């Protein structure tokens, strides 16, 4: 009897075959979801100058130290400084400048008094100001030059994903283009003569092809490009035809046709080029993977939709991220407690579609239908996969589990 590979063994074989895709330079506007191939260095100090963090008055601290409602300090306002001005007015003892948030602090000032700490506030802020609460110390409400980062500092590291926050950091640091890995090009192919296009009323023996739709969305979620989506019957010749059509792809993902049945087109067509294994997991026990002579990675996943989703998350998605040089390949894992009991298959790690309550810290099956890999509708209710170790046969209420969170 052929021994089963562990999840870690199969994953290691997959990742060992990954070769980093080439880098290209793109403007920030086109970089959303891309993976940095080189670090982003600050082009200048950030902030680039001392500036006010409040609307108020730039003062000499010595002029207002100890001021309060009973002993206010009155200063003459000699300048008005909106954000963006280049003015640097001289401030003599007993003087102040009205200043807005983000404006450069005059060289002679060493503290900011907010409007709310004065008698008149904004309504009476020119001519003279009465300070009724002193700043805590010199430097109060001043953002210092380089307080966030210094010119030449690493703002973002290679391997980071460029989401909205990262892109904003790059822009703030004075960068307008970045070096990123090319997006992987992925072909997804559903196999099975029983499959019909979504929207087609299935007759006896037919099944709507949900896998192509599922995989297209999962590929996009892994920041890869869908090169081709196709469907072939149980004829091995169809596998060769679709591989020819998918010449530009870096990765080809087949669903179905990898088990031990009589009509398994992926196995029949590719058994001499990729490895067909059994992995100690549920769902997703039959798996195929290999590298074609031209360097394309080929995955063969089981055909049932839940198996496809699990197999993609555990094996395909990490490979797509590794192709891009992503520093983090895995989904976030939370440690939650079971709020319901369920049974698991003996001797195999279970990935159960689950619903979570992060406030309560609990996890439960997404549906009452159990863990059947054919339960496509249950995926719509799943927010996570509960990961049950192979040595566990029953999950009881209150048991602690690792849970893979799916955004």
NORKAPE-V265055 format. One record per backbone hydrogen bond with DSSP energy under -0.5 kcal/mol. NH is the residue of the N-H (numbers start at 1). CO is the residue of the C=O. E is the energy in kcal/mol with one decimal. If there is no record, write none. Layout:
<<NH;CO;E> <NH;CO;E>>
//
This chain:
<<5;278;-3.0> <10;6;-2.2> <11;7;-2.6> <12;8;-2.3> <13;9;-1.8> <14;10;-2.0> <15;11;-2.8> <16;12;-2.1> <17;13;-0.7> <17;14;-1.2> <18;15;-1.2> <21;323;-2.9> <24;180;-2.9> <26;178;-2.5> <28;176;-1.9> <30;27;-1.8> <31;28;-1.8> <33;162;-2.8> <34;31;-2.2> <36;160;-2.5> <37;179;-3.1> <38;179;-1.2> <40;156;-2.4> <41;39;-0.6> <42;153;-2.7> <43;173;-3.0> <44;173;-0.5> <46;149;-2.9> <51;143;-2.2> <52;103;-2.1> <53;141;-2.3> <56;54;-0.5> <56;99;-2.9> <57;113;-2.2> <58;97;-3.1> <59;57;-0.5> <59;111;-2.6> <60;95;-0.5> <61;59;-0.6> <63;60;-1.6> <64;60;-0.7> <64;61;-1.2> <65;61;-1.6> <67;64;-2.4> <68;71;-0.9> <73;131;-2.0> <75;73;-0.5> <75;129;-2.6> <76;94;-2.4> <77;75;-0.5> <77;127;-1.4> <78;76;-0.6> <78;96;-2.7> <79;96;-0.6> <81;98;-3.0> <82;80;-0.6> <85;82;-1.7> <92;90;-0.6> <95;92;-1.9> <96;76;-2.4> <97;58;-1.8> <98;79;-2.4> <99;56;-2.8> <100;81;-2.2> <102;52;-2.9> <103;100;-2.3> <105;50;-2.2> <109;106;-1.4> <110;59;-2.3> <111;59;-1.1> <112;140;-1.7> <113;57;-2.8> <114;112;-0.6> <115;55;-2.1> <117;114;-1.9> <118;115;-2.0> <119;130;-2.3> <123;120;-0.7> <124;121;-1.0> <125;122;-0.9> <128;126;-1.0> <129;75;-2.5> <131;73;-3.4> <131;129;-0.7> <132;117;-2.4> <132;130;-0.6> <133;117;-1.2> <134;67;-1.8> <139;110;-3.8> <140;137;-1.7> <142;139;-1.7> <143;51;-3.4> <143;141;-0.5> <144;142;-0.7> <146;47;-2.5> <147;144;-2.2> <148;46;-2.1> <149;46;-2.3> <152;42;-2.7> <153;150;-2.6> <155;40;-3.1> <155;153;-0.6> <156;40;-1.4> <159;36;-2.6> <160;157;-1.7> <162;34;-2.8> <163;161;-1.4> <167;163;-2.7> <168;164;-2.1> <169;165;-2.1> <170;166;-2.2> <171;167;-2.3> <172;168;-2.6> <173;169;-1.7> <174;171;-1.7> <175;170;-2.4> <178;26;-2.6> <180;24;-3.0> <180;178;-0.6> <181;35;-2.3> <182;22;-2.8> <186;184;-0.6> <186;225;-3.0> <187;251;-2.7> <188;228;-2.9> <189;253;-2.9> <190;230;-2.3> <191;255;-2.0> <192;232;-1.6> <195;192;-1.6> <196;207;-2.0> <200;197;-2.1> <202;200;-0.6> <206;203;-2.5> <207;194;-2.9> <209;196;-2.8> <210;208;-1.3> <214;210;-2.6> <215;211;-3.2> <216;212;-2.2> <217;213;-1.8> <218;214;-2.2> <219;215;-2.9> <220;216;-1.9> <221;217;-2.2> <222;218;-1.0> <222;219;-0.8> <223;220;-1.8> <224;219;-1.9> <225;184;-3.1> <227;186;-3.1> <227;225;-0.8> <228;186;-1.3> <230;188;-2.4> <232;190;-2.6> <236;234;-0.6> <238;235;-1.8> <239;235;-0.7> <239;236;-0.8> <240;236;-1.3> <241;237;-1.9> <242;238;-2.2> <243;239;-2.1> <244;240;-1.7> <245;241;-1.7> <246;242;-1.4> <247;244;-1.0> <249;246;-1.4> <250;185;-2.9> <251;185;-2.0> <252;297;-2.9> <253;187;-3.2> <254;252;-0.6> <254;299;-3.1> <255;189;-2.2> <256;301;-2.4> <264;262;-0.5> <265;263;-0.5> <267;257;-2.3> <268;264;-2.6> <269;265;-2.1> <270;266;-2.3> <271;267;-1.5> <273;270;-2.3> <274;270;-2.3> <275;289;-2.4> <277;275;-0.6> <277;287;-3.5> <279;285;-3.0> <280;5;-3.4> <281;279;-2.5> <282;349;-2.6> <287;277;-2.4> <288;300;-2.1> <289;275;-2.2> <290;298;-1.6> <292;296;-2.6> <295;292;-2.3> <297;250;-2.5> <298;290;-2.9> <299;252;-2.9> <300;288;-2.8> <301;254;-3.1> <301;299;-0.5> <306;373;-1.9> <307;373;-0.7> <308;304;-2.3> <309;305;-2.5> <310;306;-2.5> <311;307;-2.8> <312;308;-2.5> <313;309;-2.1> <314;310;-2.5> <315;311;-2.5> <316;311;-1.2> <317;312;-3.5> <319;315;-1.2> <320;316;-2.5> <321;317;-2.3> <322;318;-2.4> <323;319;-2.3> <324;320;-0.8> <324;321;-0.5> <325;322;-1.4> <326;321;-2.5> <327;159;-2.5> <329;327;-0.5> <334;403;-2.6> <336;334;-0.8> <336;401;-2.4> <337;361;-2.5> <338;399;-2.6> <339;363;-2.5> <340;363;-0.6> <342;395;-1.8> <344;393;-2.5> <347;390;-1.3> <348;345;-1.2> <349;280;-1.7> <350;388;-2.3> <351;282;-2.5> <352;350;-0.5> <352;386;-2.7> <353;351;-0.5> <354;384;-3.0> <355;364;-2.7> <357;362;-2.5> <361;357;-1.9> <362;357;-2.0> <363;337;-2.0> <364;355;-2.2> <366;353;-2.5> <370;367;-0.6> <372;369;-0.6> <375;372;-1.5> <376;374;-2.4> <378;375;-0.8> <379;375;-0.6> <379;376;-1.3> <380;377;-1.1> <381;378;-1.3> <382;378;-0.5> <382;379;-1.1> <383;354;-3.1> <384;354;-1.3> <385;404;-2.1> <386;352;-2.7> <387;402;-2.8> <388;350;-2.5> <388;386;-0.7> <389;387;-0.5> <392;389;-1.7> <395;342;-3.5> <396;394;-0.6> <398;338;-2.8> <399;396;-2.3> <401;336;-3.3> <402;387;-0.7> <403;334;-2.4> <404;385;-2.7> <405;332;-2.5> <405;403;-0.7> <406;383;-2.4> <407;405;-0.5>>
//
